[in-house]
Amino acid sequence: MSGISKFDVIVMGAGAAGMMCAAQAASTGKTVLILDHAKAAGEKIRISGGGRCNFTNLHCGPQNFISQNPHFAKSALKRYTQWDFIELISTHSISWHEKTLGQLFCDDTAKDIIAMLLRMMKKERVELRLQTSVTSVRHSDGLFDLVLNDGSTLQASSVVVATGGKSIPKMGATGIGYQIAEQYGHSIIETRPGLVPLTFGEDTKQDFSALPGLSVPARVTANGTGFSEGLLFTHRGLSGPSILQASSYWNEKDPIHVHILPERTLFEDLRALRKEHGKKSISNVLAMVLPTRLADYFSNQMRLTGNLADQSDVDLRAIATYLSAWELFPTGTEGYRTAEVTLGGVNTDQLSSKTMESRLVSGLYFIGEVVDVTGWLGGFNFQWAWSSGWAAGSAI
Ligand code: FDA
């Protein structure tokens, strides 16, 4: 067996979760190798948040995550919190700001976070190997053998699978984490794209043809869970934060319900406008509260005619109700090509919530997006990567 390099820990995947875990595991004196098939570490961090990385959320808690076991994320999130990560980046002199709804972004660039993680790993003597992938994993006598793409073999007492989800395949996402889990008897909660724009059939697209590029405040509800944020019309259908959030709760064939201008009391507003602007056409009055193209769209959909003065209270109530409970049937999503995250993943029933270790194979860990824990939009997915990575790194 001579010539085989042996490590205490091998981390597969140098993304957010993997790098946090590697630095933490090495800080307790373990020999740690982290490998990635990409040319650079932390590529998703680099492109996240429009290049500024929405690295956590001030209001992060278990309620912001979707999992078949809603309790699973609690322990890791409690033991390594958003405040811990804020303190970490402050120690590394990375300045940040809150954009909205508790979402924290780097002032300068997401590359600062990658540089920090690389520095942390270097300080703890973590070995980083890029453009390296694992072709097979074997486990016997308490040791893992990892065969690499160049034919060489590495050995480790612990293996951490941090290979992420399936989103954005052109950035190197693969399903290898799920394959390794299944190889060792873990079940996978069905995976599907999350935080993803919704698409519509030809008829609806035709109806929307004048609207792409237009955005409006809305509350979008799918399967009983609603989000009040911006809604954006696109050439393929609907996007914007409220739609991305709702997409994670939407299943094929379900409707979504959209409340346009949820902060306004539209019925009262239209009644008040009727006093002063009774001679205006109803679509022109709607254009006083909505973008003109959208006012035209709704006027057509509701077949509104005549002046505002012609509309009774019952008519105005019907208009307000239509705009507060607009029902739409998406036909699909844009898929993994544009999805920010993968819903589902390694079943948490077979993992320790404290350490992320497999309950089936000792020394095997799963962290980050590969696990069936998916955050809302707004920095929650990175917080899960930091928290689960730290939990495993501390436990190994
Ligand atoms: P991640 O995907 O980061 O890392 C996995 C690593 O494993 C990759 O480096 C990959 O190359 C490597 N790998 C995969 N297969 C391999 C193989 N076979 N062999 C070797 N290596 C392999 N979240 C958030 O909280 N705030 C935000 O602002 C954003 N923004 C955002 C924008 C975009 C465009 C996307 C696609 C996603 C986001 N996210 C986000 C989500 C966030 O990026 C994601 O949840 C985390 O990166 C997950 O971290 P992981 O470390 O688990 O996986």
Residues whose N, C-alpha, C, O or C-beta is under 5 A from the ligand:
A	BS01	FDA	G13 A14 G15 A16 A17 G18 L35 D36 H37 A38 G42 K44 I47 S48 G49 C53 N54 F55 T132 S133 V134 A162 T163 G164 G165 S167 I168 M171 G172 A173 T174 I176 A339 E340 I367 G368 E369 V370 G379 F380 N381 F382 Q383 A385
